[in-house]
């Protein structure tokens, strides 16, 4: 019983309830881990901070429910377009953090334009 409560609390801390992506806390934890890993393994780490332009306007004009649906859709699309090993986190509001280790960059030549 204690273990299942601990697992539920851990999942709540690690995963954002709205998006299903990593939470702000946990993606920042993963960033710290990957920085150490990349330094030790002499690899590069690509970091992308993505925010949605005019998101506040959408929320104010159409309501938070529609804003939440937009955030969920952006989360889904990011998960579909980025490599399987990409670390994707929702920072809150209109911001996302994406982490990709050098090995994974081979799979994302289409991201060169970013």
C-alpha positions, -999 to +999 in steps of 0.1 A: +000+000+000+028+024+009+047+014-022+017+021-045+012+055-028+048+063-033+047+053-070+016+074-076+032+104-059+064+099-079+044+097-112+026+129-102+059+147-097+074+133-130+046+137-154+025+168-162-012+160-158-024+181-186+001+172-214+014+138-203+049+151-209+076+154-183+068+179-156+088+211-151+106+197-121+114+164-138+126+178-171+149+201-153+162+171-133+168+153-166+186+183-180+211+182-151+216+144-156+221+148-193+246+177-189+267+154-167+263+125-190+273+145-221+303+160-204+315+125-193+308+109-227+321+139-247+287+143-265+267+173-274+233+182-260+208+202-280+183+222-259+153+238-274+130+261-254+097+265-273+071+290-264+039+297-283+035+332-296+003+350-287-008+322-264-020+346-238-042+363-264-058+329-273-065+322-236-081+356-231-101+356-263-113+320-263-109+308-227-085+286-208-103+254-219-094+260-255-059+271-244-055+238-227-066+219-258-040+238-278-013+229-253-023+192-254-023+193-292+012+209-293+024+183-268+010+155-290+027+169-322+060+174-305+059+138-293+051+126-329+077+147-347+108+144-324+130+113-321+119+086-297+148+094-274+141+131-272+133+144-237+102+166-239+089+186-209+062+210-203+074+240-183+040+255-178+021+284-195+031+282-231+066+268-227+082+235-235+118+222-230+132+197-255+165+179-249+183+158-276+216+140-271+241+141-300+234+104-309+198+112-314+205+141-337+212+117-366+174+110-366+165+146-369+181+162-399+148+179-405+155+200-373+185+217-389+163+246-398+156+253-362 
